[in-house]
Protein backbone atom coordinates (compact mmCIF):
# COMPACT_ATOMS: atom_id res chain seq x y z
CA UNK A 1 0.00 0.00 0.00
CA UNK A 2 1.23 3.44 -0.91
CA UNK A 3 0.15 4.77 2.48
CA UNK A 4 2.90 2.69 4.14
CA UNK A 5 5.52 4.46 2.04
CA UNK A 6 4.13 7.89 2.91
CA UNK A 7 3.96 6.87 6.57
CA UNK A 8 7.60 5.78 6.49
CA UNK A 9 8.46 9.14 4.92
CA UNK A 10 6.50 10.82 7.73
CA UNK A 11 4.10 12.48 5.30
CA UNK A 12 0.89 11.88 7.23
CA UNK A 13 -1.48 13.89 5.02
CA UNK A 14 -0.50 11.89 1.93
CA UNK A 15 -0.55 8.65 3.94
CA UNK A 16 -4.13 9.35 5.04
CA UNK A 17 -5.18 10.28 1.52
CA UNK A 18 -3.73 7.12 0.02
CA UNK A 19 -5.28 5.02 2.79
CA UNK A 20 -8.67 6.52 2.02
CA UNK A 21 -8.19 5.60 -1.63
CA UNK A 22 -7.15 2.07 -0.67
CA UNK A 23 -10.17 1.70 1.60
CA UNK A 24 -12.49 2.90 -1.19
CA UNK A 25 -11.04 0.38 -3.60
CA UNK A 26 -11.28 -2.39 -1.01
CA UNK A 27 -14.97 -1.60 -0.51
CA UNK A 28 -15.75 -1.89 -4.22
CA UNK A 29 -13.98 -5.19 -4.86
CA UNK A 30 -13.22 -8.34 -2.91
CA UNK A 31 -9.96 -8.18 -1.00
CA UNK A 32 -8.40 -10.91 1.07
CA UNK A 33 -8.85 -11.01 4.81
CA UNK A 34 -5.15 -10.29 5.28
CA UNK A 35 -5.26 -7.20 3.09
CA UNK A 36 -8.35 -5.88 4.88
CA UNK A 37 -6.53 -6.46 8.17
CA UNK A 38 -3.55 -4.48 6.89
CA UNK A 39 -5.87 -1.62 5.94
CA UNK A 40 -7.46 -1.71 9.42
CA UNK A 41 -4.07 -1.78 11.12
CA UNK A 42 -2.78 1.12 9.03
CA UNK A 43 -5.94 3.08 9.84
CA UNK A 44 -5.27 2.63 13.55
CA UNK A 45 -1.60 3.50 13.18
CA UNK A 46 -2.37 6.76 11.37
CA UNK A 47 -4.96 7.72 13.97
CA UNK A 48 -2.47 6.99 16.74
CA UNK A 49 0.18 9.04 14.91
CA UNK A 50 -2.19 11.99 15.21
CA UNK A 51 -2.47 11.19 18.92
CA UNK A 52 -6.12 10.33 18.39
CA UNK A 53 -5.97 7.12 20.41
CA UNK A 54 -9.71 6.96 20.93
CA UNK A 55 -10.39 6.86 17.19
CA UNK A 56 -7.54 4.38 16.75
CA UNK A 57 -9.22 2.27 19.38
CA UNK A 58 -12.86 2.77 18.35
CA UNK A 59 -14.60 2.81 15.03
CA UNK A 60 -18.33 2.30 14.60
CA UNK A 61 -18.45 2.47 18.42
CA UNK A 62 -17.96 -1.28 18.50
CA UNK A 63 -14.53 -2.55 17.66
CA UNK A 64 -11.01 -1.28 17.40
CA UNK A 65 -9.12 -0.95 14.13
CA UNK A 66 -6.38 -2.87 15.91
CA UNK A 67 -8.75 -5.48 17.31
CA UNK A 68 -10.28 -6.08 13.88
CA UNK A 69 -6.79 -6.45 12.40
CA UNK A 70 -5.82 -8.77 15.25
CA UNK A 71 -8.85 -10.99 14.73
CA UNK A 72 -8.24 -11.20 10.98
CA UNK A 73 -4.53 -11.94 11.30
CA UNK A 74 -5.23 -14.49 14.02
CA UNK A 75 -7.81 -16.26 11.85
CA UNK A 76 -5.28 -16.37 8.99
CA UNK A 77 -2.59 -17.76 11.33
CA UNK A 78 -0.35 -14.74 10.79
CA UNK A 79 0.94 -14.75 14.34
CA UNK A 80 3.55 -11.97 14.09
CA UNK A 81 1.08 -9.50 12.58
CA UNK A 82 -1.64 -10.56 15.02
CA UNK A 83 0.70 -9.98 17.96
CA UNK A 84 1.72 -6.57 16.61
CA UNK A 85 -1.93 -5.53 16.25
CA UNK A 86 -2.66 -6.76 19.78
CA UNK A 87 0.29 -4.83 21.22
CA UNK A 88 -0.82 -1.66 19.40
CA UNK A 89 -4.28 -2.12 20.88
CA UNK A 90 -2.74 -2.35 24.35
CA UNK A 91 -0.60 0.74 23.73
CA UNK A 92 -3.68 2.77 22.79
CA UNK A 93 -5.38 1.68 25.99
CA UNK A 94 -2.28 2.71 27.97
CA UNK A 95 -2.21 6.09 26.24
CA UNK A 96 -5.89 6.62 27.13
CA UNK A 97 -5.05 5.73 30.75
CA UNK A 98 -7.45 2.77 30.76
CA UNK A 99 -5.26 0.43 32.78
CA UNK A 100 -8.15 -1.80 33.87
CA UNK A 101 -8.83 -2.59 30.22
CA UNK A 102 -5.11 -3.19 29.68
CA UNK A 103 -5.09 -5.72 32.51
CA UNK A 104 -8.19 -7.41 31.10
CA UNK A 105 -6.57 -7.68 27.67
CA UNK A 106 -3.27 -8.94 29.04
CA UNK A 107 -4.96 -11.52 31.26
CA UNK A 108 -7.50 -12.66 28.67
CA UNK A 109 -7.60 -15.62 26.34
CA UNK A 110 -5.39 -14.00 23.72
CA UNK A 111 -2.55 -13.45 26.14
CA UNK A 112 -2.21 -17.21 26.63
CA UNK A 113 -1.84 -17.87 22.91
CA UNK A 114 0.58 -14.98 22.35
CA UNK A 115 2.47 -15.13 25.64
CA UNK A 116 6.07 -14.08 25.43
CA UNK A 117 8.43 -11.15 25.81
CA UNK A 118 6.23 -8.82 23.73
CA UNK A 119 3.25 -9.08 26.05
CA UNK A 120 5.47 -9.05 29.12
CA UNK A 121 6.93 -5.76 27.88
CA UNK A 122 3.39 -4.36 27.49
CA UNK A 123 2.52 -5.51 31.01
CA UNK A 124 5.60 -3.78 32.46
CA UNK A 125 4.97 -0.60 30.45
CA UNK A 126 1.40 -0.48 31.75
CA UNK A 127 2.66 -0.97 35.29
CA UNK A 128 5.24 1.83 34.93
CA UNK A 129 2.56 4.10 33.46
CA UNK A 130 0.14 3.30 36.26
CA UNK A 131 2.75 4.13 38.88
CA UNK A 132 3.87 7.22 36.91
CA UNK A 133 7.50 6.13 37.15
CA UNK A 134 9.60 7.27 34.21
CA UNK A 135 12.63 5.42 35.56
CA UNK A 136 10.72 2.11 35.45
CA UNK A 137 9.59 2.89 31.92
CA UNK A 138 13.18 3.55 30.86
CA UNK A 139 14.26 0.26 32.41
CA UNK A 140 11.58 -1.59 30.44
CA UNK A 141 12.78 0.02 27.22
CA UNK A 142 16.37 -1.03 27.94
CA UNK A 143 15.32 -4.52 29.00
CA UNK A 144 13.27 -5.18 25.87
CA UNK A 145 15.42 -3.30 23.35
CA UNK A 146 15.43 -6.22 20.90
CA UNK A 147 13.94 -4.97 17.67
CA UNK A 148 10.30 -6.05 17.35
CA UNK A 149 9.69 -7.09 20.96
CA UNK A 150 8.06 -3.78 21.87
CA UNK A 151 6.00 -3.03 18.75
Secondary structure as UniProt FT lines:
FT   HELIX           2..8
FT   TURN            9..10
FT   HELIX           12..28
FT   HELIX           33..49
FT   TURN            50..51
FT   HELIX           53..57
FT   TURN            60..62
FT   HELIX           65..75
FT   TURN            76..77
FT   HELIX           79..95
FT   TURN            96..97
FT   HELIX           99..106
FT   HELIX           109..113
FT   HELIX           117..131
FT   HELIX           134..143
//
